[in-house]
Amino acid sequence: MTMKKITEEQFFDLLSLKLSGDATAEQLKLLQEQLLLHPQWQFLYDQMMQSHTSLTDEDHKQQAYALHLVKMELQGKFDAAETADEPEEAPVTVGKRIFSYYKLHYAALAAVLLLGVIFYATRSARLPAHISNFVTRKGFKSRLLLPDGTHVWLNSDSRLSYANNLKGEKREVTLIGEAYFDVVHNAAHPFIIHTGKADIKVLGTAFNVRNYPQDKNLETTLMRGKIEVSLTDRPGEQIVLKPLEKLIVAKNNPDVAVSGKSSASADKVVVKSVTYAGVDSVVAETSWMKDKMIFSNEPLKTIAQELERRYAVTILFENHKAEDYRYTGVFDDESIDKILQIIQLSKKIDYKIDGKTITIK
């Protein structure tokens, strides 16, 4: 028998009823069916249920009510007076007010965004109340609207955090992973991104920052405006980028050198032009925002890391020589199986897909 599909709003209603203990047997059955039909909702369900088991009766009611408020926030119905002036297609965010009004004792609250994009706002009891923490897990991306009006597109497996609601002399955020920023201009309050290896200072501009822990290099690509980069291990030195320039900084490993025109000795810091690829001349450095993956003579080990983030899988190498095979290509909405088939045409590899684990032989 075909299972009935429901909307995200109806899913939130069912989950709220389950958390409050008011769900009927028929509603509980429908909820379980929807988790099978919509696996992207499973993470939210698991997080809520894991926390739910350790709460008091009063906390159970607050948790269910807070989930209902999150649903309303995602629909744009919560506090309509605050959102009445926003453009029709403004990005949806989870407001901090929900968490400050209803002090829940669980580690994370996940919310499903429009168009199937998922992110969750982590409000851990171990963190100070003034810290906002946004995370995207593997396989998902999110679009955020920060309190100062800055738009952020957060790539998969990334984390963005900031303190004090971005109020103060400086607007400071910390990034792990990859994000594209469109920063609201405010000359009196510069916007600063901390990456560990470098601090990026802007007044109002659009640019991409890539800072995954597994990557050998930190990259920032300027699309418009101007940014100033200060390296943490070179105090007093600033690098200014012009539009359509990319800065590459070798991280941690003193033996790593990046190719291109160097702006410093030993080729550890390089400024290059952006890379255009494909028939529509997409900028490779920001192609992830268009759901594209562009590889230019990249080793399969690096490509595997991208595939792991994009498709939320684990890739293992039995054939370690294959890690160094290099590929060039542009991929759009292909399945991971199709991508591996295409790669297989260039260099002879064998692979096995077992659920979420892929083995390269």
Backbone torsions as a table, in degrees:
resi	resn	phi	psi	omega
1	MET	NA	136.2	-179.2
2	THR	-71.3	131.8	179.7
3	MET	-81.9	144.5	-179.1
4	LYS	-76.8	134.6	175.8
5	LYS	-94.4	143.6	179.8
6	ILE	-123.4	168.6	179.2
7	THR	-84.8	168.4	176.9
8	GLU	-61.4	-37.9	179.6
9	GLU	-61.4	-43.5	179.4
10	GLN	-66.7	-34.9	177.1
11	PHE	-62.9	-44.4	177.4
12	PHE	-60.8	-38.7	178.1
13	ASP	-61.7	-45.6	-179.9
14	LEU	-63.6	-43.1	-179.3
15	LEU	-66.3	-37.3	176.6
16	SER	-62.7	-42.2	179.4
17	LEU	-64.5	-40.2	178.4
18	LYS	-64.3	-44.0	-178.7
19	LEU	-65.4	-33.0	-178.9
20	SER	-85.5	-8.5	179.8
21	GLY	83.0	11.3	-176.3
22	ASP	-101.2	1.6	-177.5
23	ALA	-74.0	139.7	175.7
24	THR	-81.1	169.7	178.3
25	ALA	-61.2	-38.5	179.0
26	GLU	-66.3	-39.3	179.0
27	GLN	-68.6	-38.0	177.1
28	LEU	-64.6	-39.3	177.8
29	LYS	-65.0	-42.6	178.9
30	LEU	-62.7	-38.8	178.5
31	LEU	-60.9	-45.5	179.7
32	GLN	-64.4	-37.5	177.6
33	GLU	-63.0	-38.5	-178.1
34	GLN	-68.2	-31.7	177.4
35	LEU	-66.5	-29.9	175.6
36	LEU	-74.8	-38.9	-179.2
37	LEU	-76.1	-29.6	-176.5
38	HIS	-127.3	77.6	-177.8
39	PRO	-60.4	-20.7	178.8
40	GLN	-67.0	-16.6	178.3
41	TRP	-87.8	-10.1	-174.7
42	GLN	-64.1	-36.6	-177.7
43	PHE	-62.9	-45.0	177.3
44	LEU	-59.6	-46.0	-179.5
45	TYR	-59.7	-47.0	-178.8
46	ASP	-61.8	-43.6	-179.4
47	GLN	-62.9	-43.2	-178.4
48	MET	-68.0	-41.9	-177.1
49	MET	-72.6	-35.1	178.0
50	GLN	-62.6	-41.7	179.2
51	SER	-73.5	-33.9	-173.4
52	HIS	-61.8	-32.6	-174.6
53	THR	-69.3	-20.1	-176.2
54	SER	-104.5	10.1	-175.6
55	LEU	-98.9	158.4	174.4
56	THR	-78.0	171.5	179.2
57	ASP	-59.1	-41.9	179.6
58	GLU	-65.8	-38.9	178.0
59	ASP	-64.6	-36.9	177.8
60	HIS	-57.1	-44.0	180.0
61	LYS	-65.4	-42.3	179.2
62	GLN	-65.2	-39.0	-179.5
63	GLN	-64.2	-45.0	178.8
64	ALA	-63.7	-39.7	-179.3
65	TYR	-69.3	-39.6	178.1
66	ALA	-63.8	-37.8	176.9
67	LEU	-62.6	-40.1	176.9
68	HIS	-61.5	-39.7	179.1
69	LEU	-66.8	-38.0	177.1
70	VAL	-60.9	-43.4	178.7
71	LYS	-59.3	-44.3	179.4
72	MET	-64.0	-38.3	179.3
73	GLU	-62.6	-43.0	-179.7
74	LEU	-65.8	-27.4	178.2
75	GLN	-85.3	-7.1	-177.8
76	GLY	79.2	19.0	-176.9
77	LYS	-97.7	-15.7	-176.6
78	PHE	-80.6	125.6	177.9
79	ASP	54.6	62.1	-174.6
80	ALA	-57.5	-27.8	-178.2
81	ALA	-63.6	-30.8	-178.0
82	GLU	-80.1	-23.5	-174.2
83	THR	-107.2	0.9	-174.2
84	ALA	-63.0	-29.3	-175.8
85	ASP	-91.9	-0.7	-178.1
86	GLU	-75.9	149.5	176.3
87	PRO	-63.1	158.6	-173.3
88	GLU	-59.6	-34.8	-176.3
89	GLU	-107.2	29.1	179.0
90	ALA	-62.6	144.1	179.6
91	PRO	-62.9	151.6	-178.2
92	VAL	-94.8	131.7	177.4
93	THR	-128.2	159.9	175.8
94	VAL	-95.8	114.8	-173.9
95	GLY	-71.0	144.6	177.7
96	LYS	-66.4	-21.7	-176.3
97	ARG	-61.8	-31.7	179.2
98	ILE	-57.9	-43.4	-174.3
99	PHE	-80.2	-27.6	179.0
100	SER	-77.8	-28.3	179.8
101	TYR	-81.4	-31.6	-175.9
102	TYR	-126.4	99.0	-172.2
103	LYS	-83.0	96.9	-179.1
104	LEU	-92.6	155.6	-174.3
105	HIS	-108.3	34.2	176.1
106	TYR	-118.8	162.1	-168.1
107	ALA	-75.4	-38.4	-172.9
108	ALA	-144.2	146.6	175.6
109	LEU	-126.6	121.6	-176.4
110	ALA	-103.2	149.4	-179.7
111	ALA	-139.6	140.1	179.8
112	VAL	-89.3	122.5	-179.5
113	LEU	-83.9	171.3	175.9
114	LEU	-64.6	157.6	176.5
115	LEU	62.2	23.7	175.6
116	GLY	77.6	5.6	178.4
117	VAL	-84.1	134.4	-174.5
118	ILE	-120.2	136.8	166.6
119	PHE	-146.9	161.6	173.9
120	TYR	-133.1	144.4	-178.3
121	ALA	-99.5	112.6	-175.6
122	THR	-86.5	125.5	178.1
123	ARG	-124.8	77.0	-175.5
124	SER	-76.0	142.5	177.9
125	ALA	-65.4	-17.6	-179.5
126	ARG	-82.2	-13.5	-178.8
127	LEU	-95.0	148.6	174.5
128	PRO	-59.1	150.7	-174.6
129	ALA	-63.7	-21.5	-175.1
130	HIS	-88.8	3.7	179.7
131	ILE	-94.0	127.7	173.0
132	SER	-107.5	133.7	-171.4
133	ASN	-134.1	117.7	-179.9
134	PHE	-116.5	133.7	-175.1
135	VAL	-132.6	138.7	168.1
136	THR	-115.7	134.0	178.7
137	ARG	-89.2	173.8	-178.0
138	LYS	-61.1	139.6	178.4
139	GLY	92.2	-3.2	-176.3
140	PHE	-136.6	156.9	173.9
141	LYS	-130.0	163.4	178.1
142	SER	-143.3	157.3	175.4
143	ARG	-119.3	126.5	-175.3
144	LEU	-118.7	148.4	171.1
145	LEU	-115.8	110.0	-176.8
146	LEU	-77.0	161.8	-176.6
147	PRO	-57.2	-27.1	-179.2
148	ASP	-86.8	1.6	-179.1
149	GLY	96.3	-3.6	178.4
150	THR	-69.6	135.3	175.9
151	HIS	-94.7	136.5	178.3
152	VAL	-132.3	129.6	171.2
153	TRP	-104.8	117.1	-174.6
154	LEU	-102.7	120.4	-179.4
155	ASN	-74.4	171.8	-177.0
156	SER	-63.4	152.0	177.4
157	ASP	56.7	45.3	-176.6
158	SER	-131.5	160.3	-178.6
159	ARG	-139.9	133.5	175.9
160	LEU	-126.8	130.9	179.6
161	SER	-136.8	151.6	176.4
162	TYR	-154.5	160.1	-175.3
163	ALA	-114.4	157.4	170.5
164	ASN	57.8	28.8	176.0
165	ASN	57.2	28.1	179.9
166	LEU	62.0	27.0	177.2
167	LYS	-100.3	137.9	-179.5
168	GLY	140.8	-173.3	-178.0
169	GLU	-64.5	-34.9	179.1
170	LYS	-123.9	145.9	172.5
171	ARG	-96.7	105.4	-172.0
172	GLU	-118.0	133.4	175.8
173	VAL	-132.1	160.2	175.7
174	THR	-120.8	133.4	-176.8
175	LEU	-122.7	131.8	167.0
176	ILE	-123.4	122.0	-176.6
177	GLY	110.8	-137.8	-175.6
178	GLU	-136.3	140.2	179.0
179	ALA	-154.2	151.6	173.2
180	TYR	-110.8	128.8	-175.9
181	PHE	-113.2	135.2	168.2
182	ASP	-120.7	95.7	-167.6
183	VAL	-88.7	133.3	175.5
184	VAL	-69.6	132.4	-178.3
185	HIS	-68.9	130.5	175.0
186	ASN	-157.5	93.9	-174.6
187	ALA	-61.2	-29.6	-178.0
188	ALA	-78.7	-18.8	-176.8
189	HIS	-134.6	84.3	-178.6
190	PRO	-61.5	149.9	179.5
191	PHE	-97.6	125.3	-175.4
192	ILE	-125.0	130.4	176.7
193	ILE	-108.9	123.1	177.5
194	HIS	-96.5	128.6	179.6
195	THR	-119.5	-2.3	-175.3
196	GLY	95.3	-52.5	-180.0
197	LYS	-87.0	-29.7	-177.0
198	ALA	-152.6	155.8	172.8
199	ASP	-111.6	133.6	-177.2
200	ILE	-112.9	120.6	-175.6
201	LYS	-111.3	129.7	-179.8
202	VAL	-137.9	160.1	172.9
203	LEU	-107.0	-40.4	177.5
204	GLY	-175.6	110.0	-171.8
205	THR	-169.1	176.5	177.9
206	ALA	-126.4	129.1	-175.8
207	PHE	-161.7	164.8	-179.4
208	ASN	-115.7	140.7	176.3
209	VAL	-127.2	130.5	178.3
210	ARG	-121.0	119.5	-174.0
211	ASN	-146.1	53.2	177.3
212	TYR	-75.4	137.5	-178.8
213	PRO	-58.1	-31.9	-177.2
214	GLN	-76.7	-18.4	-176.2
215	ASP	-76.2	147.1	178.1
216	LYS	-77.2	-23.0	-176.2
217	ASN	-123.6	149.3	166.8
218	LEU	-95.9	134.4	-179.6
219	GLU	-129.5	140.6	170.1
220	THR	-136.3	132.2	-175.1
221	THR	-121.2	123.7	-178.0
222	LEU	-94.6	125.9	177.9
223	MET	-96.1	-40.8	176.1
224	ARG	-153.5	159.8	-179.1
225	GLY	86.0	-144.1	-178.5
226	LYS	-152.3	139.7	175.1
227	ILE	-131.3	153.9	179.7
228	GLU	-122.9	123.3	-176.5
229	VAL	-108.8	128.1	177.0
230	SER	-114.5	122.2	179.2
231	LEU	-82.0	134.3	-175.7
232	THR	-67.0	-27.7	-179.6
233	ASP	-95.2	8.4	176.0
234	ARG	-135.5	67.5	-177.4
235	PRO	-57.7	138.6	178.4
236	GLY	90.7	-9.4	179.9
237	GLU	-104.1	128.0	177.7
238	GLN	-121.6	141.8	176.5
239	ILE	-116.2	123.4	-178.8
240	VAL	-103.8	127.6	179.4
241	LEU	-100.4	146.9	173.4
242	LYS	-102.9	161.5	-179.3
243	PRO	-52.8	140.0	179.2
244	LEU	67.0	26.6	170.3
245	GLU	-110.9	151.9	-179.8
246	LYS	-126.2	133.3	176.1
247	LEU	-103.6	130.6	177.7
248	ILE	-119.4	126.7	-179.6
249	VAL	-123.2	121.3	176.3
250	ALA	-67.5	133.0	-176.8
251	LYS	-105.0	138.0	163.9
252	ASN	63.8	-51.3	-174.2
253	ASN	-84.6	112.2	-177.4
254	PRO	-67.1	-15.9	-179.3
255	ASP	-87.2	-8.4	-177.9
256	VAL	-79.3	129.0	173.6
257	ALA	-127.1	138.4	179.6
258	VAL	-106.0	142.5	-174.2
259	SER	-81.2	157.2	178.4
260	GLY	124.3	-171.4	178.9
261	LYS	-78.9	120.3	-174.2
262	SER	-87.5	141.5	173.9
263	SER	-102.1	4.0	179.2
264	ALA	-152.3	169.0	-176.6
265	SER	-68.5	157.1	172.6
266	ALA	67.3	12.8	176.5
267	ASP	55.7	31.0	177.6
268	LYS	-86.8	-17.6	178.1
269	VAL	-132.2	126.2	-173.5
270	VAL	-134.1	138.4	172.2
271	VAL	-112.5	125.4	-177.6
272	LYS	-133.1	166.6	171.4
273	SER	-79.8	156.4	178.5
274	VAL	-66.4	162.5	-179.4
275	THR	-104.8	127.0	175.7
276	TYR	-100.0	140.8	-177.5
277	ALA	-146.5	155.0	176.5
278	GLY	83.7	168.5	-177.3
279	VAL	-69.4	-24.5	179.8
280	ASP	-97.3	12.7	175.1
281	SER	53.1	50.0	177.1
282	VAL	-71.5	139.9	174.2
283	VAL	-72.4	118.8	-173.8
284	ALA	-60.3	-36.9	-174.6
285	GLU	-67.1	-22.2	178.8
286	THR	-118.3	16.1	-176.3
287	SER	-64.8	-23.9	-178.8
288	TRP	-62.5	-26.5	178.6
289	MET	-69.3	-21.2	177.3
290	LYS	-101.8	17.9	179.6
291	ASP	60.2	32.6	175.9
292	LYS	-111.5	153.5	170.3
293	MET	-123.9	124.1	-178.0
294	ILE	-120.5	124.2	179.9
295	PHE	-121.1	132.3	179.8
296	SER	-124.1	98.9	179.7
297	ASN	54.5	44.6	-178.5
298	GLU	-94.6	142.5	175.3
299	PRO	-67.1	150.4	-177.9
300	LEU	-61.1	-29.9	177.8
301	LYS	-61.6	-41.4	178.1
302	THR	-69.4	-41.6	177.5
303	ILE	-61.2	-39.2	179.5
304	ALA	-60.3	-39.3	177.9
305	GLN	-62.3	-40.4	177.7
306	GLU	-64.9	-42.4	179.9
307	LEU	-65.2	-36.7	177.7
308	GLU	-61.0	-42.9	179.9
309	ARG	-70.2	-42.9	-174.4
310	ARG	-68.6	-41.4	-172.4
311	TYR	-110.2	5.0	178.1
312	ALA	54.6	51.4	178.6
313	VAL	-124.6	171.9	172.8
314	THR	-115.7	128.6	-179.5
315	ILE	-114.1	123.6	-179.8
316	LEU	-112.3	147.0	179.3
317	PHE	-112.3	112.1	168.3
318	GLU	-83.8	-33.3	176.2
319	ASN	-97.1	96.3	-175.4
320	HIS	-71.7	-20.7	174.8
321	LYS	-63.9	-32.1	-178.5
322	ALA	-65.5	-21.5	179.9
323	GLU	-60.1	-28.6	-176.3
324	ASP	-96.3	-3.1	175.8
325	TYR	-62.6	136.2	-175.7
326	ARG	-109.3	144.8	-176.0
327	TYR	-138.0	152.5	172.4
328	THR	-129.0	132.4	-179.8
329	GLY	179.2	163.0	177.7
330	VAL	-121.7	126.6	-179.1
331	PHE	-122.3	138.5	-179.4
332	ASP	-105.4	-101.4	-175.3
333	ASP	-105.5	22.2	-179.0
334	GLU	-65.2	151.5	172.6
335	SER	-70.8	161.8	-179.6
336	ILE	-66.0	-31.7	176.8
337	ASP	-63.6	-42.5	179.3
338	LYS	-65.2	-40.3	178.6
339	ILE	-61.8	-43.7	179.5
340	LEU	-65.6	-34.6	176.3
341	GLN	-63.6	-42.5	179.0
342	ILE	-64.5	-44.4	177.8
343	ILE	-60.5	-37.5	-178.3
344	GLN	-62.6	-26.8	179.3
345	LEU	-70.9	-26.0	-177.4
346	SER	-85.4	-49.7	178.4
347	LYS	-128.5	137.8	-175.2
348	LYS	-71.4	109.7	172.7
349	ILE	-133.6	155.5	171.4
350	ASP	-114.9	147.2	178.7
351	TYR	-145.4	156.8	179.2
352	LYS	-132.6	130.0	178.1
353	ILE	-105.7	120.1	179.1
354	ASP	-127.3	89.8	-176.9
355	GLY	67.4	-118.4	-179.7
356	LYS	-98.3	11.0	179.4
357	THR	-116.6	129.9	179.1
358	ILE	-119.3	130.5	179.6
359	THR	-113.1	122.9	175.9
360	ILE	-91.5	122.8	-175.7
361	LYS	-109.7	NA	NA
